[in-house]
Amino acid sequence: MGSRRRLSFRVLLLALALLTVVGLTASQATGAKNRRVECTSGASSIHAQIVDGKLVVSEPSTSGCIPPR
């Protein structure tokens, strides 16, 4: 029974792989597109510290992307 179970498991894995390939191919055939989203702005931050009793602020640094609404 061990070899029969092993064969069934291999057939199941092969069927799953085949279904995955067919599904990916079908999504491309229907014209499904990957949309590129333009960035309008990102997150920004500054660093501030007190030096000789005065507040010193760094230049803003930006990172990331916020897609348009």
PQR file with spaces between the fields and no chain letter, atoms N, CA, C, O and H, PARSE charges and radii, in Angstrom:
ATOM       1  N    MET     1       0.801   -1.197    0.000 -0.4000 1.5000
ATOM       2  CA   MET     1       0.000    0.000    0.000 -0.0000 2.0000
ATOM       3  C    MET     1       0.849    1.269    0.000  0.5500 1.7000
ATOM       4  O    MET     1       0.375    2.323   -0.421 -0.5500 1.4000
ATOM       5  N    GLY     2       2.070    1.187    0.455 -0.4000 1.5000
ATOM       6  CA   GLY     2       2.923    2.361    0.536 -0.0000 2.0000
ATOM       7  C    GLY     2       3.205    2.969   -0.828  0.5500 1.7000
ATOM       8  O    GLY     2       3.176    4.189   -0.991 -0.5500 1.4000
ATOM       9  H    GLY     2       2.456    0.330    0.798  0.4000 1.0000
ATOM      10  N    SER     3       3.479    2.109   -1.813 -0.4000 1.5000
ATOM      11  CA   SER     3       3.788    2.625   -3.146 -0.0000 2.0000
ATOM      12  C    SER     3       2.532    3.196   -3.812  0.5500 1.7000
ATOM      13  O    SER     3       2.619    4.146   -4.591 -0.5500 1.4000
ATOM      14  H    SER     3       3.502    1.118   -1.681  0.4000 1.0000
ATOM      15  N    ARG     4       1.381    2.623   -3.510 -0.4000 1.5000
ATOM      16  CA   ARG     4       0.132    3.125   -4.078 -0.0000 2.0000
ATOM      17  C    ARG     4      -0.193    4.516   -3.509  0.5500 1.7000
ATOM      18  O    ARG     4      -0.656    5.398   -4.232 -0.5500 1.4000
ATOM      19  H    ARG     4       1.311    1.852   -2.878  0.4000 1.0000
ATOM      20  N    ARG     5       0.050    4.693   -2.240 -0.4000 1.5000
ATOM      21  CA   ARG     5      -0.187    5.981   -1.597 -0.0000 2.0000
ATOM      22  C    ARG     5       0.779    7.038   -2.160  0.5500 1.7000
ATOM      23  O    ARG     5       0.397    8.183   -2.397 -0.5500 1.4000
ATOM      24  H    ARG     5       0.426    3.976   -1.652  0.4000 1.0000
ATOM      25  N    ARG     6       2.030    6.627   -2.365 -0.4000 1.5000
ATOM      26  CA   ARG     6       3.028    7.534   -2.910 -0.0000 2.0000
ATOM      27  C    ARG     6       2.657    7.962   -4.335  0.5500 1.7000
ATOM      28  O    ARG     6       2.818    9.128   -4.698 -0.5500 1.4000
ATOM      29  H    ARG     6       2.340    5.696   -2.173  0.4000 1.0000
ATOM      30  N    LEU     7       2.165    7.023   -5.129 -0.4000 1.5000
ATOM      31  CA   LEU     7       1.744    7.332   -6.495 -0.0000 2.0000
ATOM      32  C    LEU     7       0.561    8.299   -6.483  0.5500 1.7000
ATOM      33  O    LEU     7       0.522    9.238   -7.278 -0.5500 1.4000
ATOM      34  H    LEU     7       2.035    6.077   -4.834  0.4000 1.0000
ATOM      35  N    SER     8      -0.397    8.078   -5.592 -0.4000 1.5000
ATOM      36  CA   SER     8      -1.550    8.972   -5.488 -0.0000 2.0000
ATOM      37  C    SER     8      -1.115   10.379   -5.102  0.5500 1.7000
ATOM      38  O    SER     8      -1.636   11.365   -5.624 -0.5500 1.4000
ATOM      39  H    SER     8      -0.366    7.315   -4.946  0.4000 1.0000
ATOM      40  N    PHE     9      -0.163   10.465   -4.191 -0.4000 1.5000
ATOM      41  CA   PHE     9       0.340   11.770   -3.767 -0.0000 2.0000
ATOM      42  C    PHE     9       1.019   12.496   -4.925  0.5500 1.7000
ATOM      43  O    PHE     9       0.821   13.698   -5.098 -0.5500 1.4000
ATOM      44  H    PHE     9       0.261    9.665   -3.767  0.4000 1.0000
ATOM      45  N    ARG    10       1.812   11.786   -5.714 -0.4000 1.5000
ATOM      46  CA   ARG    10       2.483   12.398   -6.875 -0.0000 2.0000
ATOM      47  C    ARG    10       1.476   12.864   -7.916  0.5500 1.7000
ATOM      48  O    ARG    10       1.633   13.940   -8.493 -0.5500 1.4000
ATOM      49  H    ARG    10       1.973   10.809   -5.573  0.4000 1.0000
ATOM      50  N    VAL    11       0.445   12.063   -8.159 -0.4000 1.5000
ATOM      51  CA   VAL    11      -0.593   12.450   -9.118 -0.0000 2.0000
ATOM      52  C    VAL    11      -1.324   13.699   -8.628  0.5500 1.7000
ATOM      53  O    VAL    11      -1.631   14.591   -9.418 -0.5500 1.4000
ATOM      54  H    VAL    11       0.318   11.188   -7.691  0.4000 1.0000
ATOM      55  N    LEU    12      -1.600   13.762   -7.336 -0.4000 1.5000
ATOM      56  CA   LEU    12      -2.260   14.935   -6.760 -0.0000 2.0000
ATOM      57  C    LEU    12      -1.396   16.185   -6.913  0.5500 1.7000
ATOM      58  O    LEU    12      -1.901   17.245   -7.281 -0.5500 1.4000
ATOM      59  H    LEU    12      -1.351   13.037   -6.693  0.4000 1.0000
ATOM      60  N    LEU    13      -0.100   16.067   -6.635 -0.4000 1.5000
ATOM      61  CA   LEU    13       0.809   17.206   -6.799 -0.0000 2.0000
ATOM      62  C    LEU    13       0.893   17.651   -8.254  0.5500 1.7000
ATOM      63  O    LEU    13       0.905   18.849   -8.537 -0.5500 1.4000
ATOM      64  H    LEU    13       0.311   15.205   -6.336  0.4000 1.0000
ATOM      65  N    LEU    14       0.950   16.704   -9.168 -0.4000 1.5000
ATOM      66  CA   LEU    14       1.004   17.028  -10.588 -0.0000 2.0000
ATOM      67  C    LEU    14      -0.271   17.744  -11.033  0.5500 1.7000
ATOM      68  O    LEU    14      -0.210   18.705  -11.800 -0.5500 1.4000
ATOM      69  H    LEU    14       0.940   15.731   -8.938  0.4000 1.0000
ATOM      70  N    ALA    15      -1.423   17.276  -10.552 -0.4000 1.5000
ATOM      71  CA   ALA    15      -2.691   17.918  -10.900 -0.0000 2.0000
ATOM      72  C    ALA    15      -2.748   19.348  -10.351  0.5500 1.7000
ATOM      73  O    ALA    15      -3.216   20.261  -11.031 -0.5500 1.4000
ATOM      74  H    ALA    15      -1.472   16.495   -9.930  0.4000 1.0000
ATOM      75  N    LEU    16      -2.277   19.531   -9.137 -0.4000 1.5000
ATOM      76  CA   LEU    16      -2.261   20.864   -8.545 -0.0000 2.0000
ATOM      77  C    LEU    16      -1.347   21.805   -9.321  0.5500 1.7000
ATOM      78  O    LEU    16      -1.704   22.960   -9.555 -0.5500 1.4000
ATOM      79  H    LEU    16      -1.896   18.789   -8.585  0.4000 1.0000
ATOM      80  N    ALA    17      -0.185   21.329   -9.718 -0.4000 1.5000
ATOM      81  CA   ALA    17       0.745   22.139  -10.511 -0.0000 2.0000
ATOM      82  C    ALA    17       0.126   22.497  -11.863  0.5500 1.7000
ATOM      83  O    ALA    17       0.250   23.631  -12.326 -0.5500 1.4000
ATOM      84  H    ALA    17       0.105   20.391   -9.528  0.4000 1.0000
ATOM      85  N    LEU    18      -0.533   21.536  -12.489 -0.4000 1.5000
ATOM      86  CA   LEU    18      -1.166   21.774  -13.783 -0.0000 2.0000
ATOM      87  C    LEU    18      -2.281   22.815  -13.663  0.5500 1.7000
ATOM      88  O    LEU    18      -2.394   23.698  -14.514 -0.5500 1.4000
ATOM      89  H    LEU    18      -0.634   20.614  -12.113  0.4000 1.0000
ATOM      90  N    LEU    19      -3.102   22.720  -12.619 -0.4000 1.5000
ATOM      91  CA   LEU    19      -4.168   23.703  -12.407 -0.0000 2.0000
ATOM      92  C    LEU    19      -3.602   25.104  -12.175  0.5500 1.7000
ATOM      93  O    LEU    19      -4.173   26.093  -12.633 -0.5500 1.4000
ATOM      94  H    LEU    19      -3.010   22.003  -11.928  0.4000 1.0000
ATOM      95  N    THR    20      -2.491   25.183  -11.470 -0.4000 1.5000
ATOM      96  CA   THR    20      -1.856   26.481  -11.233 -0.0000 2.0000
ATOM      97  C    THR    20      -1.380   27.098  -12.543  0.5500 1.7000
ATOM      98  O    THR    20      -1.614   28.281  -12.792 -0.5500 1.4000
ATOM      99  H    THR    20      -2.026   24.380  -11.098  0.4000 1.0000
ATOM     100  N    VAL    21      -0.721   26.314  -13.371 -0.4000 1.5000
ATOM     101  CA   VAL    21      -0.238   26.815  -14.660 -0.0000 2.0000
ATOM     102  C    VAL    21      -1.403   27.233  -15.552  0.5500 1.7000
ATOM     103  O    VAL    21      -1.344   28.283  -16.192 -0.5500 1.4000
ATOM     104  H    VAL    21      -0.530   25.354  -13.168  0.4000 1.0000
ATOM     105  N    VAL    22      -2.446   26.434  -15.601 -0.4000 1.5000
ATOM     106  CA   VAL    22      -3.614   26.771  -16.418 -0.0000 2.0000
ATOM     107  C    VAL    22      -4.268   28.064  -15.914  0.5500 1.7000
ATOM     108  O    VAL    22      -4.669   28.909  -16.714 -0.5500 1.4000
ATOM     109  H    VAL    22      -2.494   25.582  -15.081  0.4000 1.0000
ATOM     110  N    GLY    23      -4.372   28.216  -14.609 -0.4000 1.5000
ATOM     111  CA   GLY    23      -4.965   29.432  -14.048 -0.0000 2.0000
ATOM     112  C    GLY    23      -4.146   30.669  -14.369  0.5500 1.7000
ATOM     113  O    GLY    23      -4.707   31.712  -14.706 -0.5500 1.4000
ATOM     114  H    GLY    23      -4.046   27.529  -13.959  0.4000 1.0000
ATOM     115  N    LEU    24      -2.834   30.569  -14.270 -0.4000 1.5000
ATOM     116  CA   LEU    24      -1.987   31.721  -14.597 -0.0000 2.0000
ATOM     117  C    LEU    24      -2.052   32.063  -16.073  0.5500 1.7000
ATOM     118  O    LEU    24      -2.069   33.237  -16.441 -0.5500 1.4000
ATOM     119  H    LEU    24      -2.379   29.722  -13.996  0.4000 1.0000
ATOM     120  N    THR    25      -2.089   31.051  -16.913 -0.4000 1.5000
ATOM     121  CA   THR    25      -2.186   31.274  -18.357 -0.0000 2.0000
ATOM     122  C    THR    25      -3.527   31.920  -18.706  0.5500 1.7000
ATOM     123  O    THR    25      -3.582   32.816  -19.548 -0.5500 1.4000
ATOM     124  H    THR    25      -2.076   30.097  -16.614  0.4000 1.0000
ATOM     125  N    ALA    26      -4.593   31.475  -18.073 -0.4000 1.5000
ATOM     126  CA   ALA    26      -5.920   32.018  -18.356 -0.0000 2.0000
ATOM     127  C    ALA    26      -6.017   33.483  -17.938  0.5500 1.7000
ATOM     128  O    ALA    26      -6.668   34.276  -18.618 -0.5500 1.4000
ATOM     129  H    ALA    26      -4.548   30.747  -17.389  0.4000 1.0000
ATOM     130  N    SER    27      -5.384   33.844  -16.842 -0.4000 1.5000
ATOM     131  CA   SER    27      -5.460   35.246  -16.412 -0.0000 2.0000
ATOM     132  C    SER    27      -4.724   36.150  -17.393  0.5500 1.7000
ATOM     133  O    SER    27      -5.129   37.294  -17.598 -0.5500 1.4000
ATOM     134  H    SER    27      -4.855   33.200  -16.290  0.4000 1.0000
ATOM     135  N    GLN    28      -3.657   35.657  -17.996 -0.4000 1.5000
ATOM     136  CA   GLN    28      -2.943   36.452  -18.993 -0.0000 2.0000
ATOM     137  C    GLN    28      -3.728   36.509  -20.300  0.5500 1.7000
ATOM     138  O    GLN    28      -3.693   37.523  -20.995 -0.5500 1.4000
ATOM     139  H    GLN    28      -3.328   34.728  -17.829  0.4000 1.0000
ATOM     140  N    ALA    29      -4.428   35.445  -20.638 -0.4000 1.5000
ATOM     141  CA   ALA    29      -5.182   35.395  -21.894 -0.0000 2.0000
ATOM     142  C    ALA    29      -6.396   36.321  -21.861  0.5500 1.7000
ATOM     143  O    ALA    29      -6.848   36.777  -22.912 -0.5500 1.4000
ATOM     144  H    ALA    29      -4.456   34.621  -20.073  0.4000 1.0000
ATOM     145  N    THR    30      -6.925   36.604  -20.682 -0.4000 1.5000
ATOM     146  CA   THR    30      -8.103   37.465  -20.596 -0.0000 2.0000
ATOM     147  C    THR    30      -7.742   38.939  -20.640  0.5500 1.7000
ATOM     148  O    THR    30      -8.623   39.797  -20.591 -0.5500 1.4000
ATOM     149  H    THR    30      -6.557   36.234  -19.829  0.4000 1.0000
ATOM     150  N    GLY    31      -6.460   39.236  -20.732 -0.4000 1.5000
ATOM     151  CA   GLY    31      -6.042   40.634  -20.803 -0.0000 2.0000
ATOM     152  C    GLY    31      -5.865   41.271  -19.446  0.5500 1.7000
ATOM     153  O    GLY    31      -5.867   42.496  -19.334 -0.5500 1.4000
ATOM     154  H    GLY    31      -5.745   38.538  -20.773  0.4000 1.0000
ATOM     155  N    ALA    32      -5.713   40.470  -18.418 -0.4000 1.5000
ATOM     156  CA   ALA    32      -5.479   41.027  -17.083 -0.0000 2.0000
ATOM     157  C    ALA    32      -4.161   41.777  -17.100  0.5500 1.7000
ATOM     158  O    ALA    32      -3.138   41.243  -17.527 -0.5500 1.4000
ATOM     159  H    ALA    32      -5.711   39.474  -18.509  0.4000 1.0000
ATOM     160  N    LYS    33      -4.191   43.012  -16.637 -0.4000 1.5000
ATOM     161  CA   LYS    33      -2.999   43.855  -16.678 -0.0000 2.0000
ATOM     162  C    LYS    33      -2.559   44.224  -15.275  0.5500 1.7000
ATOM     163  O    LYS    33      -3.371   44.349  -14.358 -0.5500 1.4000
ATOM     164  H    LYS    33      -5.022   43.446  -16.289  0.4000 1.0000
ATOM     165  N    ASN    34      -1.279   44.391  -15.133 -0.4000 1.5000
ATOM     166  CA   ASN    34      -0.742   44.923  -13.890 -0.0000 2.0000
ATOM     167  C    ASN    34      -0.762   46.437  -14.008  0.5500 1.7000
ATOM     168  O    ASN    34      -0.119   47.004  -14.891 -0.5500 1.4000
ATOM     169  H    ASN    34      -0.619   44.290  -15.878  0.4000 1.0000
ATOM     170  N    ARG    35      -1.494   47.086  -13.128 -0.4000 1.5000
ATOM     171  CA   ARG    35      -1.592   48.537  -13.193 -0.0000 2.0000
ATOM     172  C    ARG    35      -0.427   49.170  -12.468  0.5500 1.7000
ATOM     173  O    ARG    35      -0.092   48.775  -11.351 -0.5500 1.4000
ATOM     174  H    ARG    35      -2.017   46.625  -12.411  0.4000 1.0000
ATOM     175  N    ARG    36       0.195   50.155  -13.103 -0.4000 1.5000
ATOM     176  CA   ARG    36       1.235   50.931  -12.442 -0.0000 2.0000
ATOM     177  C    ARG    36       0.572   52.142  -11.826  0.5500 1.7000
ATOM     178  O    ARG    36      -0.124   52.894  -12.508 -0.5500 1.4000
ATOM     179  H    ARG    36      -0.077   50.476  -14.011  0.4000 1.0000
ATOM     180  N    VAL    37       0.782   52.325  -10.569 -0.4000 1.5000
ATOM     181  CA   VAL    37       0.181   53.441   -9.863 -0.0000 2.0000
ATOM     182  C    VAL    37       1.213   54.548   -9.734  0.5500 1.7000
ATOM     183  O    VAL    37       2.326   54.326   -9.257 -0.5500 1.4000
ATOM     184  H    VAL    37       1.347   51.713  -10.015  0.4000 1.0000
ATOM     185  N    GLU    38       0.833   55.733  -10.163 -0.4000 1.5000
ATOM     186  CA   GLU    38       1.719   56.881  -10.036 -0.0000 2.0000
ATOM     187  C    GLU    38       1.729   57.362   -8.590  0.5500 1.7000
ATOM     188  O    GLU    38       0.703   57.317   -7.911 -0.5500 1.4000
ATOM     189  H    GLU    38      -0.070   55.913  -10.550  0.4000 1.0000
ATOM     190  N    CYS    39       2.842   57.804   -8.137 -0.4000 1.5000
ATOM     191  CA   CYS    39       2.944   58.343   -6.780 -0.0000 2.0000
ATOM     192  C    CYS    39       2.657   59.842   -6.810  0.5500 1.7000
ATOM     193  O    CYS    39       3.183   60.567   -7.654 -0.5500 1.4000
ATOM     194  H    CYS    39       3.675   57.841   -8.689  0.4000 1.0000
ATOM     195  N    THR    40       1.827   60.290   -5.892 -0.4000 1.5000
ATOM     196  CA   THR    40       1.572   61.723   -5.796 -0.0000 2.0000
ATOM     197  C    THR    40       2.413   62.351   -4.693  0.5500 1.7000
ATOM     198  O    THR    40       2.809   63.513   -4.794 -0.5500 1.4000
ATOM     199  H    THR    40       1.400   59.701   -5.207  0.4000 1.0000
ATOM     200  N    SER    41       2.682   61.598   -3.660 -0.4000 1.5000
ATOM     201  CA   SER    41       3.521   62.097   -2.574 -0.0000 2.0000
ATOM     202  C    SER    41       3.930   60.923   -1.714  0.5500 1.7000
ATOM     203  O    SER    41       3.468   59.800   -1.917 -0.5500 1.4000
ATOM     204  H    SER    41       2.360   60.655   -3.578  0.4000 1.0000
ATOM     205  N    GLY    42       4.780   61.179   -0.771 -0.4000 1.5000
ATOM     206  CA   GLY    42       5.206   60.116    0.133 -0.0000 2.0000
ATOM     207  C    GLY    42       5.203   60.629    1.551  0.5500 1.7000
ATOM     208  O    GLY    42       4.816   61.768    1.812 -0.5500 1.4000
ATOM     209  H    GLY    42       5.155   62.091   -0.606  0.4000 1.0000
ATOM     210  N    ALA    43       5.622   59.812    2.435 -0.4000 1.5000
ATOM     211  CA   ALA    43       5.712   60.220    3.835 -0.0000 2.0000
ATOM     212  C    ALA    43       6.950   61.091    4.010  0.5500 1.7000
ATOM     213  O    ALA    43       7.985   60.836    3.394 -0.5500 1.4000
ATOM     214  H    ALA    43       5.936   58.887    2.222  0.4000 1.0000
ATOM     215  N    SER    44       6.846   62.097    4.834 -0.4000 1.5000
ATOM     216  CA   SER    44       8.004   62.946    5.084 -0.0000 2.0000
ATOM     217  C    SER    44       8.225   63.073    6.579  0.5500 1.7000
ATOM     218  O    SER    44       7.299   62.934    7.379 -0.5500 1.4000
ATOM     219  H    SER    44       6.005   62.303    5.334  0.4000 1.0000
ATOM     220  N    SER    45       9.469   63.340    6.935 -0.4000 1.5000
ATOM     221  CA   SER    45       9.787   63.516    8.349 -0.0000 2.0000
ATOM     222  C    SER    45      10.941   64.496    8.482  0.5500 1.7000
ATOM     223  O    SER    45      11.724   64.691    7.552 -0.5500 1.4000
ATOM     224  H    SER    45      10.220   63.454    6.285  0.4000 1.0000
ATOM     225  N    ILE    46      11.029   65.099    9.641 -0.4000 1.5000
ATOM     226  CA   ILE    46      12.133   65.999    9.949 -0.0000 2.0000
ATOM     227  C    ILE    46      12.697   65.621   11.309  0.5500 1.7000
ATOM     228  O    ILE    46      12.046   64.935   12.098 -0.5500 1.4000
ATOM     229  H    ILE    46      10.393   64.941   10.396  0.4000 1.0000
ATOM     230  N    HIS    47      13.891   66.067   11.567 -0.4000 1.5000
ATOM     231  CA   HIS    47      14.516   65.869   12.871 -0.0000 2.0000
ATOM     232  C    HIS    47      14.765   67.245   13.465  0.5500 1.7000
ATOM     233  O    HIS    47      15.257   68.143   12.782 -0.5500 1.4000
ATOM     234  H    HIS    47      14.419   66.624   10.927  0.4000 1.0000
ATOM     235  N    ALA    48      14.430   67.406   14.710 -0.4000 1.5000
ATOM     236  CA   ALA    48      14.638   68.682   15.394 -0.0000 2.0000
ATOM     237  C    ALA    48      15.358   68.427   16.711  0.5500 1.7000
ATOM     238  O    ALA    48      15.110   67.439   17.402 -0.5500 1.4000
ATOM     239  H    ALA    48      14.030   66.676   15.265  0.4000 1.0000
ATOM     240  N    GLN    49      16.245   69.335   17.028 -0.4000 1.5000
ATOM     241  CA   GLN    49      16.942   69.251   18.310 -0.0000 2.0000
ATOM     242  C    GLN    49      17.306   70.656   18.780  0.5500 1.7000
ATOM     243  O    GLN    49      17.366   71.596   17.988 -0.5500 1.4000
ATOM     244  H    GLN    49      16.447   70.138   16.467  0.4000 1.0000
ATOM     245  N    ILE    50      17.541   70.775   20.050 -0.4000 1.5000
ATOM     246  CA   ILE    50      17.899   72.074   20.615 -0.0000 2.0000
ATOM     247  C    ILE    50      19.420   72.131   20.729  0.5500 1.7000
ATOM     248  O    ILE    50      20.050   71.288   21.368 -0.5500 1.4000
ATOM     249  H    ILE    50      17.493   70.011   20.693  0.4000 1.0000
ATOM     250  N    VAL    51      19.994   73.160   20.083 -0.4000 1.5000
ATOM     251  CA   VAL    51      21.432   73.387   20.118 -0.0000 2.0000
ATOM     252  C    VAL    51      21.678   74.800   20.626  0.5500 1.7000
ATOM     253  O    VAL    51      21.212   75.764   20.020 -0.5500 1.4000
ATOM     254  H    VAL    51      19.483   73.845   19.564  0.4000 1.0000
ATOM     255  N    ASP    52      22.392   74.931   21.711 -0.4000 1.5000
ATOM     256  CA   ASP    52      22.687   76.231   22.330 -0.0000 2.0000
ATOM     257  C    ASP    52      21.414   77.028   22.595  0.5500 1.7000
ATOM     258  O    ASP    52      21.388   78.244   22.403 -0.5500 1.4000
ATOM     259  H    ASP    52      22.771   74.148   22.204  0.4000 1.0000
ATOM     260  N    GLY    53      20.363   76.347   23.032 -0.4000 1.5000
ATOM     261  CA   GLY    53      19.122   77.019   23.375 -0.0000 2.0000
ATOM     262  C    GLY    53      18.242   77.368   22.184  0.5500 1.7000
ATOM     263  O    GLY    53      17.196   77.995   22.354 -0.5500 1.4000
ATOM     264  H    GLY    53      20.384   75.359   23.188  0.4000 1.0000
ATOM     265  N    LYS    54      18.651   76.969   20.973 -0.4000 1.5000
ATOM     266  CA   LYS    54      17.853   77.255   19.771 -0.0000 2.0000
ATOM     267  C    LYS    54      17.401   75.942   19.143  0.5500 1.7000
ATOM     268  O    LYS    54      18.105   74.933   19.188 -0.5500 1.4000
ATOM     269  H    LYS    54      19.501   76.460   20.835  0.4000 1.0000
ATOM     270  N    LEU    55      16.214   75.984   18.558 -0.4000 1.5000
ATOM     271  CA   LEU    55      15.669   74.808   17.882 -0.0000 2.0000
ATOM     272  C    LEU    55      16.270   74.719   16.486  0.5500 1.7000
ATOM     273  O    LEU    55      16.138   75.650   15.691 -0.5500 1.4000
ATOM     274  H    LEU    55      15.642   76.804   18.521  0.4000 1.0000
ATOM     275  N    VAL    56      16.931   73.601   16.183 -0.4000 1.5000
ATOM     276  CA   VAL    56      17.540   73.372   14.870 -0.0000 2.0000
ATOM     277  C    VAL    56      16.754   72.251   14.202  0.5500 1.7000
ATOM     278  O    VAL    56      16.621   71.157   14.752 -0.5500 1.4000
ATOM     279  H    VAL    56      17.038   72.845   16.829  0.4000 1.0000
ATOM     280  N    VAL    57      16.234   72.536   13.006 -0.4000 1.5000
ATOM     281  CA   VAL    57      15.389   71.594   12.265 -0.0000 2.0000
ATOM     282  C    VAL    57      16.122   71.159   11.004  0.5500 1.7000
ATOM     283  O    VAL    57      16.677   71.989   10.285 -0.5500 1.4000
ATOM     284  H    VAL    57      16.342   73.424   12.560  0.4000 1.0000
ATOM     285  N    SER    58      16.124   69.830   10.732 -0.4000 1.5000
ATOM     286  CA   SER    58      16.767   69.307    9.524 -0.0000 2.0000
ATOM     287  C    SER    58      15.855   69.493    8.312  0.5500 1.7000
ATOM     288  O    SER    58      14.683   69.844    8.443 -0.5500 1.4000
ATOM     289  H    SER    58      15.674   69.156   11.317  0.4000 1.0000
ATOM     290  N    GLU    59      16.411   69.254    7.156 -0.4000 1.5000
ATOM     291  CA   GLU    59      15.624   69.276    5.921 -0.0000 2.0000
ATOM     292  C    GLU    59      14.659   68.096    5.935  0.5500 1.7000
ATOM     293  O    GLU    59      14.992   67.038    6.467 -0.5500 1.4000
ATOM     294  H    GLU    59      17.364   68.969    7.049  0.4000 1.0000
ATOM     295  N    PRO    60      13.470   68.258    5.361 -0.5600 1.5000
ATOM     296  CA   PRO    60      12.527   67.129    5.305  0.2800 2.0000
ATOM     297  C    PRO    60      13.087   65.998    4.444  0.5500 1.7000
ATOM     298  O    PRO    60      13.687   66.245    3.398 -0.5500 1.4000
ATOM     299  N    SER    61      12.891   64.780    4.881 -0.4000 1.5000
ATOM     300  CA   SER    61      13.275   63.623    4.077 -0.0000 2.0000
ATOM     301  C    SER    61      11.999   62.856    3.739  0.5500 1.7000
ATOM     302  O    SER    61      11.137   62.644    4.592 -0.5500 1.4000
ATOM     303  H    SER    61      12.404   64.579    5.731  0.4000 1.0000
ATOM     304  N    THR    62      11.899   62.449    2.487 -0.4000 1.5000
ATOM     305  CA   THR    62      10.684   61.754    2.041 -0.0000 2.0000
ATOM     306  C    THR    62      11.002   60.310    1.696  0.5500 1.7000
ATOM     307  O    THR    62      12.125   59.973    1.319 -0.5500 1.4000
ATOM     308  H    THR    62      12.599   62.620    1.794  0.4000 1.0000
ATOM     309  N    SER    63       9.998   59.472    1.833 -0.4000 1.5000
ATOM     310  CA   SER    63      10.136   58.064    1.464 -0.0000 2.0000
ATOM     311  C    SER    63       8.755   57.498    1.182  0.5500 1.7000
ATOM     312  O    SER    63       7.744   58.038    1.630 -0.5500 1.4000
ATOM     313  H    SER    63       9.086   59.745    2.140  0.4000 1.0000
ATOM     314  N    GLY    64       8.726   56.429    0.451 -0.4000 1.5000
ATOM     315  CA   GLY    64       7.470   55.741    0.203 -0.0000 2.0000
ATOM     316  C    GLY    64       6.667   56.364   -0.916  0.5500 1.7000
ATOM     317  O    GLY    64       7.138   57.254   -1.624 -0.5500 1.4000
ATOM     318  H    GLY    64       9.548   55.990    0.087  0.4000 1.0000
ATOM     319  N    CYS    65       5.460   55.886   -1.062 -0.4000 1.5000
ATOM     320  CA   CYS    65       4.577   56.308   -2.137 -0.0000 2.0000
ATOM     321  C    CYS    65       3.139   56.275   -1.648  0.5500 1.7000
ATOM     322  O    CYS    65       2.705   55.295   -1.042 -0.5500 1.4000
ATOM     323  H    CYS    65       5.077   55.162   -0.488  0.4000 1.0000
ATOM     324  N    ILE    66       2.401   57.350   -1.911 -0.4000 1.5000
ATOM     325  CA   ILE    66       0.977   57.379   -1.604 -0.0000 2.0000
ATOM     326  C    ILE    66       0.248   57.472   -2.948  0.5500 1.7000
ATOM     327  O    ILE    66       0.330   58.506   -3.612 -0.5500 1.4000
ATOM     328  H    ILE    66       2.754   58.146   -2.403  0.4000 1.0000
ATOM     329  N    PRO    67      -0.465   56.414   -3.368 -0.5600 1.5000
ATOM     330  CA   PRO    67      -1.142   56.448   -4.658  0.2800 2.0000
ATOM     331  C    PRO    67      -2.275   57.458   -4.669  0.5500 1.7000
ATOM     332  O    PRO    67      -2.882   57.732   -3.634 -0.5500 1.4000
ATOM     333  N    PRO    68      -2.562   58.016   -5.855 -0.5600 1.5000
ATOM     334  CA   PRO    68      -3.660   58.994   -5.945  0.2800 2.0000
ATOM     335  C    PRO    68      -5.002   58.345   -5.668  0.5500 1.7000
ATOM     336  O    PRO    68      -5.177   57.149   -5.900 -0.5500 1.4000
ATOM     337  N    ARG    69      -5.947   59.124   -5.176 -0.4000 1.5000
ATOM     338  CA   ARG    69      -7.280   58.601   -4.900 -0.0000 2.0000
ATOM     339  C    ARG    69      -8.177   58.690   -6.077  0.5500 1.7000
ATOM     340  O    ARG    69      -9.338   58.288   -6.001 -0.5500 1.4000
ATOM     341  H    ARG    69      -5.805   60.096   -4.987  0.4000 1.0000
